[in-house]
């Protein structure tokens, strides 16, 4: 078969897929990595209902919502396999540990299946590594088996601090290291370089890596997965599976 014939055959197959399944079939393989996210402070019930409907339609792994919306999201997704994740100590990480513990306990009691917590960034920078690890461990215990993804906020850290934060996650029994909140002004968010550094630091540890922040298109999402990300946190999930660029301001 000539090259032109092969290209034509691929194009016909792509057209049939789109005709039968819709445009999303082209990049549907990446949907299983995505935590479809809405952490906007002005989100309404209609916004969260829309988020959940989109997650079910595109078969995303989870939705990630603010704690206020956990109970509602659980109800909206009760007939699906989409998990509900929420954030703790978000977005600054500077709450006292007992407040974070209370947040985690309440979230789990309302049905949250995954917990994304922000570390105490200032404590890490002060080299209070035991404090950081102990706090993560306290949230892991408070979450009663729900996987804890630890947001280390890479935009605010040196490479050495990223290494130390990752080691604290391992020590504390976290499920994943998460790069970013997506809320740092002018931040880069998730980068291939940071994902590689975290993966290298993890070594044989079985923790996953959640790349989050400024993940707005398929090519970047794919590059992050190839670098070692096992989950993607993004408000641009639909744009990613459709292979288009998300609108400015998405996280």
N, C-alpha and C positions, 0 to 999 in steps of 0.2 A: 504494500500500500504506500502510495506517495505521501510526502509530508502534508501537502494540501488536503489530501483525502482524510488524513488523520485529524487535522485541525477541524475540517468540516464535520467529521463524526463526533468530535468532542463538543462542538457547538450545538449539534442536534441533540446530543444527550443532555447538555445543560438546559436547552430549551424545553425538553420533555420534563426534566426535573422541576423547573420553574412552573411549567404549565400544571403539573400534577400537585406539587407541594407548595408552590409559592417561591418567591425570591429567597426566603430565609433558608431554603434547603441547601443552598450553595455553601453557607458557612455554619450550618447547624451543628457541626462537630464541636464548635467552640462553646456552644451554649451551656454545656454541662460544667464548664469552669466558672460560670458567672454568678456572682452575688449581685442581683439587680437592686440598685441602691437608690433610696431617697431619704436623705438626712437633712433636707432643707428645713429651717426653723418655721417657715410659713406654710408647710404642707397641710392640706385639708384632708378630710375623710375621702373625698372624691379622688384626690391625688394618690392616696395609698391604695384605694380600691383599684385604680388604674394600674398602679405598679404591680399589684398582685395578679391582675388579669393578664398583663403582659408577660409576667413570669410563667404563668401556666401555659399561655399560648406558645411561647418560645422554648419552654422546657428548661428554663434556667435552674441552676442548682438551688438557689435561695433568694429570698429578698432580705435586704438589710434596712431596718427602720429604726427611728428613735424609740426609746422605751415606752413613751406614751401610746404608740401605735401597735405594740406587740399583740395585745389581746385581740384587737380588730383584725390584724393581719393573719393571726392564727385562724380566726373564724373564716376569713375570706378564702384561705388556702386549705381548709379542712378536707376538701375532696381531692386534693392533689398530693403529689410527692414533693412539692417545693417546700424547702425548710424556711423557718423564720429565724433570722439573726438580728441581734440588737447591739447597741453600743453602750459601753460603760466608761465613765470618766471622760466623756467625749465633749468637746474635741481637745481640751487642753491637757488632760491627764493629771492635773494638779489637785484633785480632790484628795481628802484624807482617805486612808485605806478603808476605814470602817464604813465610810459613805459608799465607796465602790463595792464593798461586800454587800451592803444593803441593796444597792442597785441590782447586782447580779442575782441575789436571792429572789428579789421581787420579779425580775425578768423571767427567770426560770419558772417561778410559780405561776406566771401568766402564760406560759407555753413557749417561751423562747427556746429554740433548739441549739443555737450557737451564740456565743458571746464574743464580741470584739471589744477588747479593753485597751485603753491608752495608758502607757507607762507614765510614771512620774519622770518627765524629761529632765527637769532640774536636778533631781536626785542622781540620775545617771551621769549628768555632766559634772556633778560634785564627786563622782566616783563612789557613790554609795551603792555599790553593786549588790550587796546583801539585802539592802532595803528594797531595791527594785525586784530582785528575785523573790524575796519573801512576800511582797505585795502580789506579784503574779500568782504565786502558790496559793495565797489566801483566796484569790478570785477563782482559781481552779477548783478549790475545795467548795467554795460557796456555790459554784455552778453545777454541782452534783452530777457530774458526768457529761454535761453539755460541753462540747469542744470549745476551748478558749483560744481565740486568735489575738495575738498581742501586737498592738500597733506601736511601733518604735519611733515613728515619725522621722524617717531618714533625711528629710530636707533640713532638719535642725541638728544633725549629728555629723561628726567626723567619721571617717572610716573605722578608726579604732573604737569609737563609741558604738558604732553599728555592730561591730564584732562583740563587744561586751554585752550589749543588749540582747543579741542573739544567744550568747552563752547563758544569760540569765533566764531566757525562755526555756532553754533545754533543762537547766537546773530545776526550774519550777514545775516542769511537767505540762507545759502548754502544748496545744495541738498544732498551732501554726505561728509563724512570725509574719506579721503584716507590715508592709512598708510605710503606709501613710494614712492620714485622715482625709487628705484631699482639701484641707481647709487652711493650709499655710499659704499666706499671700505670696504670690509670685513663685511658688514652689514648683519643682519639677515633677513631684509625685513619684510614681513607680518608674524606675529605670532598669534597663537590662544589666547595667553594671552593679547596681545594688542587689538585684536578685542573685546574680552570680556570686557576689561577696557573701551574702547570707547562706547560699547553698554550700559554698566552700567551708564556711564556718561551722555549719551543721555537721559536715562530715557524714558519719554513719548514723547520726540521730535521725529518727523517723518523723520529725516534724515536717509539716507542709509549709509552703510559702504562699502568702496571699499578696499579690501585687495590686496596689490600690492607689488611686490618684492619677489623674490625667491619662487614663486608659480610654481613649476615645475612638479608636478605629481598629479594624481587623488586623492590619499589619503589625501595629504595636502589640496588640494582644497576643498574636502568634509569636512574636519575638520574645515576649516575656515568658510565655509557656516553654519555648525552646530553651530559654536560659535557666529554667527550673521552677517557675511558678506553677503551683498546683491549684490555685484559685485566683480569680480576678474580681476585684471590687470596683464597680463602675455604675454610673448613672446612664451610661451610653450603650447598654447591652444591645438594644435593638439596632442601633447604628452599626455595631460591631458585627452582628450576625447578618446584616444586610450588605456589609462591605462598603459602607459609606462613612464619611466624616461626620462626627457629631457636631452639634452647634457649639459655639464658643460659650464658655462658662460651665460646661458639664464637668463632672469630676469622676 
